[in-house]
C-alpha cells in the first residue's frame, strides 16, 4: 500500500488563501445585496459564502472570521441600530403632560 506524505500548508499559502477568500466573500455579499432575493445569482452567491466560511473554519478554526466585516455598506452615522444615536447623559424630558401612557384620555 502506498504511503502518503504528510503535507503542511505554509503560513504564506494560508494567508494568501484567506485574503483571496475575503475578497471573494465581499464580492458575493455585494452581489447578494443587488440580486433578486431567491434568484439563481442570490442562491449561488449564498452557497459560495457558506463554502468560504467552511474553508475559513478549516484553516483558522474560526468559521465566522469574516462575519463582522462590512462588504460595501459604509458605517451608519446614526449608530449600530440604524436609528439616531442616543444623546449623551440625561436630557430634557420628552413627556407631554396631557398625553396618557398608551391609554385613551378621558
ZIJO-V85751 format. One record per helix or strand. SS is the DSSP state (a for helix, b for strand). FROM is the first residue (numbers start at 1). LEN is the number of residues. If there is no record, write none. Layout:
SS	FROM	LEN
SS	FROM	LEN
This chain:
a	11	24
a	40	21
